[in-house]
């Protein structure tokens, strides 16, 4: 049986990836099992995204600080939009969406595990008056994607922490 050219190329690429040890990134493993979130606004988009991700992980979110092994403390969280390009008439043509989280990781006894660290994500968003509603939806999608990416980055950073 003769494979079509594309099929042969796909098979060859798959065999090359299998031979090099490539595998998809799995769920991170943590040196702790119980996590407490502190300093987040109760309606924080990042807190909500983090709480949505935790049931898929071997981490238990605790309501009481004393029951946790580690405390993820949000020092500052901001979500803002800056105008970066405009027309001669003053109409904004491009925005930048910013997500910033300053955090640290401590034990319930205030021992420092991870010093104050900043997580910053920036995305560009072009705009036009003709597609205002579509651009609003695009902005909402970009913000959700930024939150998911921020949570994934944060979880990978937490997975690198080792308890003493």
CORWO-V679660 format. One record per residue. PHI is phi as a letter, one per 30 degrees, with the letter a starting at -180 (999 if undefined). D_LAST is the distance of its C-alpha to the last C-alpha in Angstrom with 2 decimals. Layout:
PHI:D_LAST / PHI:D_LAST
This chain:
999:59.53 / c:58.88 / d:55.88 / d:56.52 / e:55.24 / d:52.41 / d:51.32 / d:51.27 / d:49.18 / d:46.67 / d:46.51 / d:46.05 / d:43.25 / d:41.49 / d:41.85 / d:40.49 / d:37.34 / d:36.83 / d:37.28 / c:34.71 / j:31.81 / d:31.82 / a:30.39 / d:29.69 / d:26.21 / c:25.00 / d:22.70 / d:19.11 / c:16.45 / c:13.30 / d:9.86 / b:10.94 / c:14.47 / b:15.45 / b:16.00 / c:18.04 / c:20.23 / b:21.23 / i:23.78 / d:25.67 / d:29.38 / e:30.31 / c:32.62 / d:30.45 / d:31.27 / d:27.70 / d:26.44 / d:29.22 / d:28.45 / d:24.75 / d:25.81 / d:28.37 / d:25.93 / e:23.28 / d:25.60 / d:25.69 / c:21.95 / d:19.71 / b:18.40 / c:19.82 / d:20.72 / c:20.68 / d:23.31 / c:21.62 / e:18.62 / d:17.64 / d:17.63 / d:15.11 / d:11.41 / b:11.59 / b:14.64 / c:16.49 / c:18.71 / d:21.91 / d:23.15 / a:26.37 / b:28.01 / b:31.44 / b:33.90 / b:37.04 / b:40.02 / c:41.77 / d:45.26 / c:45.31 / b:48.86 / b:52.11 / d:55.80 / d:58.51 / d:59.32 / j:55.82 / d:54.67 / d:51.02 / c:50.75 / b:47.02 / c:43.91 / b:40.25 / c:37.75 / c:34.46 / b:31.22 / b:28.57 / b:25.23 / c:23.08 / b:19.70 / b:16.17 / c:13.06 / b:11.62 / d:10.45 / e:13.63 / d:13.12 / i:13.38 / d:10.03 / d:10.45 / c:8.53 / b:11.85 / d:14.76 / e:18.22 / b:19.46 / c:22.97 / c:24.16 / b:27.93 / b:30.48 / b:34.22 / b:37.10 / c:40.82 / b:43.47 / d:47.18 / b:49.66 / a:53.37 / d:55.54 / d:57.18 / b:54.01 / e:52.38 / d:51.43 / d:50.05 / d:47.98 / d:46.56 / d:45.45 / d:44.06 / d:42.06 / d:40.66 / d:39.72 / d:38.05 / d:36.02 / d:34.87 / d:34.00 / d:32.01 / d:30.03 / d:29.31 / d:28.28 / d:26.03 / d:24.29 / d:23.91 / d:22.51 / d:20.05 / d:18.93 / d:18.57 / d:16.43 / d:14.15 / d:14.13 / d:12.78 / d:9.53 / c:6.43 / d:3.79 / d:0.00
